[in-house]
Amino acid sequence: MTCLASLAGLLVLGVTSRVQGYDNPFERPVSKSPDWSALNRQVGGRLSTGAPYAQPCFSSSFSSSQCTTIQNDYTDEVTRSHQRGAYIQTQWETCQATGEQCLLDYLAPNNSLPTSPPAQCRMGSIPQYFIDVQIPDDVSAAFTFSKKYRVPLVIKNTGHDYKGRSSAPGSLALWTHNLKNITYILNFKADGCSKTNSAVTVGAGIQWGEAYEFAEAHNITLVGGCDRSVGVAGGWLQGGGHGALSNTMGLGVDRALQFKVVTPDGKYRTANACQNEDLFFALRGGGGGTFGVVLEATVLASPQLSLQTVIVSFAAKNTTLTKQMWSILADNGLKWADEGWGGFSQANIAILLNPVISKEDATTSMAPLIDFGKQLQAANVTGAALVVTTFPSWGAFFQVFTGDHVAVVGSSLALASRLINKSNFDAPKDRTALVSGLLAADATAPGLIILISAPTSFAGDGQTSVTDVWRSSLYHVTVVSPWNWNATLAEKKAGYDTASKAIDNLRKITPEAAYLNESDVHEPNHEVAFWGKHYPELLRIKKKYDPDQLLDCWHCVGWNPKSTRFSCYV
Ligand SMILES: Cc1cc2nc3c(=O)[nH]c(=O)nc-3n(C[C@H](O)[C@H](O)[C@H](O)COP(=O)(O)OP(=O)(O)OC[C@H]3O[C@@H](n4cnc5c(N)ncnc54)[C@H](O)[C@@H]3O)c2cc1C
């Protein structure tokens, strides 16, 4: 009865959908006769049709209450991350190549122009169907279905991916978002291993905001990113996972103890240091969406730590002051990394955090930055602020930090990344070149972020698959280049070119290395840049677990660039 009721709902959804479908080459049904009803029965009625988030604002419904809610929440990342048909960067909802889309104006979501005739709501790259994944059998059924009918699969967790790896035109999405279990285990022993660790097991749908709240309640520290709605166990963890504590506490992959994963042969496997070790290695940096569908991950939990914190900021962008501030960061970079500092900086702010030293030592260590902050205040620089404080935990810091600093959401944008090596800090001429490179990159694509989040002081266990250059790096730097709903094809291409050209200023002075989750969509030599010497082994593992290439994504291990699933990229 339940199953029939759900199926009826599914059919109604399909019939009444106002999305214009199947009228462009990328929205064609992917097979002559995939038996969606049978698949729906197999997955307990949890198959549903996809639809763009902004769909209720089209077809004369712009003033409806449903549309008003969407307009109000359009740039809210948490709301977006809960929607099947929404992505944080909106170009991944669209078909960039053809212009098929269903977007609002992210700068003014109540602007009616994007939805006014002749505009129509188009599916773009939104998956055609979604399975709300609850159990391993849901995933096995999807793999069998994909193999039989050649329907492209994607795995979607939060839709944060900067490279469009969680959407694809005409695809079937495995939506892991509702796997919300989370448990703290004081003496966690990975299956088949003997060593115990304090650990947290998360379902694949847990997001960092939820994990940090859980950590606070249990007086532990989890090392995660700077955004509350990114997923813990999906792309973040499997692609590396950096955060402001990574200098001393490691990347996400360093702290992964075990994965439970359905591989493309339909088997539910446990991967850890004692079984399926090759898969464990691949999931520790080989990238999301490639080796299987992770249903849960267990990560190391550390005791709660207080954080010495120094923040210097000023209101407006001022290149002279930015140069002074970034020169201070560069001149002290090696010393501060050794002393345990991590953090972030943009043109008018630097936030430094340290979980391993006392307040007194922190104040001595940070004297050059603190003096700079005092000089800004003495000179009455607009908005000059200096904070030297201790937060009792990462969660306490994060609450303040996320209140003030929320990433750009609801726009389309191109990103590019570079890892900045220790060697860039060696001699005065290296540091001068670095600061010039950072300023030039920020001038080309304003919004550059220095993430002081490389595992510089954390050796790792040698069993992760991210490029080893992470270990000899101090910074991961990103630049950003956004565009709005009405950008032309040429303007979108220019957006990608701008991010790429901006990061060229750093490419020319650094080793070939970038963070795969935040890299240039057109990263040159991406296999070396993301994985270095590990790529051949990752490719071998990919072929072993996914010989039919049921999983594929942009610039992922073993990808097929000619696949039609990439037809919307530009
Ligand atoms: C606002 C913002 C802030 C960010 N901050 C940080 C940061 O501080 N540190 C950092 O390291 N990164 C950060 N990132 C980058 C982030 O790591 C990537 O966007 C990452 O891909 C997000 O993973 P997700 O699972 O949340 O997103 P999704 O888009 O849902 O998935 C991303 C990729 O992982 C795959 N995937 C998802 N779930 C699974 C699963 N269960 N099993 C297998 N594959 C899966 C998808 O197929 C896709 O390939 C940030 C991104 C954004 C947009």
The ligand as an SDF file (V2000), in Angstrom:
LIG
                    3D

 53 58  0  0  0  0  0  0  0  0999 V2000
   30.8130   27.5260    0.9410 C   0  0  0  0  0  0  0  0  0  0  0  0
   31.8450   26.4490    0.8710 C   0  0  0  0  0  0  0  0  0  0  0  0
   32.8050   26.3380    1.8680 C   0  0  0  0  0  0  0  0  0  0  0  0
   33.7640   25.3290    1.8100 C   0  0  0  0  0  0  0  0  0  0  0  0
   34.7050   25.2330    2.8060 N   0  0  0  0  0  0  0  0  0  0  0  0
   35.6160   24.2230    2.7610 C   0  0  0  0  0  0  0  0  0  0  0  0
   36.5860   24.0710    3.7940 C   0  0  0  0  0  0  0  0  0  0  0  0
   36.6300   24.8370    4.7590 O   0  0  0  0  0  0  0  0  0  0  0  0
   37.4750   23.0560    3.7000 N   0  0  0  0  0  0  0  0  0  0  0  0
   37.4650   22.1950    2.6480 C   0  0  0  0  0  0  0  0  0  0  0  0
   38.2810   21.2710    2.6160 O   0  0  0  0  0  0  0  0  0  0  0  0
   36.5730   22.3210    1.6530 N   0  0  0  0  0  0  0  0  0  0  0  0
   35.6510   23.3080    1.6860 C   0  0  0  0  0  0  0  0  0  0  0  0
   34.7440   23.4350    0.6750 N   0  0  0  0  0  0  0  0  0  0  0  0
   34.8330   22.5240   -0.4730 C   0  0  0  0  0  0  0  0  0  0  0  0
   34.1420   21.2160   -0.1700 C   0  0  0  0  0  0  0  0  0  0  0  0
   35.0670   20.3510    0.4530 O   0  0  0  0  0  0  0  0  0  0  0  0
   33.6620   20.5890   -1.4850 C   0  0  0  0  0  0  0  0  0  0  0  0
   32.7170   21.4450   -2.0790 O   0  0  0  0  0  0  0  0  0  0  0  0
   33.0970   19.2110   -1.3000 C   0  0  0  0  0  0  0  0  0  0  0  0
   33.0550   18.5790   -2.5560 O   0  0  0  0  0  0  0  0  0  0  0  0
   31.7160   19.2290   -0.6750 C   0  0  0  0  0  0  0  0  0  0  0  0
   31.2830   17.9180   -0.4150 O   0  0  0  0  0  0  0  0  0  0  0  0
   29.7370   17.6050   -0.1610 P   0  0  0  0  0  0  0  0  0  0  0  0
   29.6320   16.1460    0.0100 O   0  0  0  0  0  0  0  0  0  0  0  0
   29.2690   18.4810    0.9240 O   0  0  0  0  0  0  0  0  0  0  0  0
   29.0520   18.1440   -1.5090 O   0  0  0  0  0  0  0  0  0  0  0  0
   28.3760   17.4600   -2.7790 P   0  0  0  0  0  0  0  0  0  0  0  0
   28.3490   18.5050   -3.8280 O   0  0  0  0  0  0  0  0  0  0  0  0
   27.0840   16.8490   -2.4440 O   0  0  0  0  0  0  0  0  0  0  0  0
   29.3800   16.3070   -3.2010 O   0  0  0  0  0  0  0  0  0  0  0  0
   30.6990   16.6060   -3.6100 C   0  0  0  0  0  0  0  0  0  0  0  0
   31.3660   15.4130   -4.2720 C   0  0  0  0  0  0  0  0  0  0  0  0
   31.4230   14.3140   -3.3620 O   0  0  0  0  0  0  0  0  0  0  0  0
   30.6700   13.2070   -3.8440 C   0  0  0  0  0  0  0  0  0  0  0  0
   29.9610   12.6190   -2.7140 N   0  0  0  0  0  0  0  0  0  0  0  0
   29.0950   13.2340   -1.8840 C   0  0  0  0  0  0  0  0  0  0  0  0
   28.6640   12.3800   -0.9640 N   0  0  0  0  0  0  0  0  0  0  0  0
   29.2710   11.1990   -1.2090 C   0  0  0  0  0  0  0  0  0  0  0  0
   29.2130    9.9110   -0.5960 C   0  0  0  0  0  0  0  0  0  0  0  0
   28.4430    9.6950    0.4510 N   0  0  0  0  0  0  0  0  0  0  0  0
   29.9650    8.9140   -1.1200 N   0  0  0  0  0  0  0  0  0  0  0  0
   30.7520    9.1200   -2.1880 C   0  0  0  0  0  0  0  0  0  0  0  0
   30.8380   10.3150   -2.8180 N   0  0  0  0  0  0  0  0  0  0  0  0
   30.1030   11.3430   -2.3190 C   0  0  0  0  0  0  0  0  0  0  0  0
   29.7450   13.7820   -4.9140 C   0  0  0  0  0  0  0  0  0  0  0  0
   29.4040   12.8440   -5.8920 O   0  0  0  0  0  0  0  0  0  0  0  0
   30.6250   14.8700   -5.4910 C   0  0  0  0  0  0  0  0  0  0  0  0
   31.5640   14.2890   -6.3660 O   0  0  0  0  0  0  0  0  0  0  0  0
   33.7740   24.4250    0.7160 C   0  0  0  0  0  0  0  0  0  0  0  0
   32.8080   24.5510   -0.2860 C   0  0  0  0  0  0  0  0  0  0  0  0
   31.8550   25.5520   -0.2180 C   0  0  0  0  0  0  0  0  0  0  0  0
   30.8420   25.6750   -1.3260 C   0  0  0  0  0  0  0  0  0  0  0  0
  1  2  1  0
  2  3  1  0
  2 52  2  0
  3  4  2  0
  4  5  1  0
  4 50  1  0
  5  6  2  0
  6  7  1  0
  6 13  1  0
  7  8  2  0
  7  9  1  0
  9 10  1  0
 10 11  2  0
 10 12  1  0
 12 13  2  0
 13 14  1  0
 14 15  1  0
 14 50  1  0
 15 16  1  0
 16 17  1  0
 16 18  1  0
 18 19  1  0
 18 20  1  0
 20 21  1  0
 20 22  1  0
 22 23  1  0
 23 24  1  0
 24 25  2  0
 24 26  1  0
 24 27  1  0
 27 28  1  0
 28 29  2  0
 28 30  1  0
 28 31  1  0
 31 32  1  0
 32 33  1  0
 33 34  1  0
 33 48  1  0
 34 35  1  0
 35 36  1  0
 35 46  1  0
 36 37  1  0
 36 45  1  0
 37 38  2  0
 38 39  1  0
 39 40  1  0
 39 45  2  0
 40 41  1  0
 40 42  2  0
 42 43  1  0
 43 44  2  0
 44 45  1  0
 46 47  1  0
 46 48  1  0
 48 49  1  0
 50 51  2  0
 51 52  1  0
 52 53  1  0
M  END
$$$$
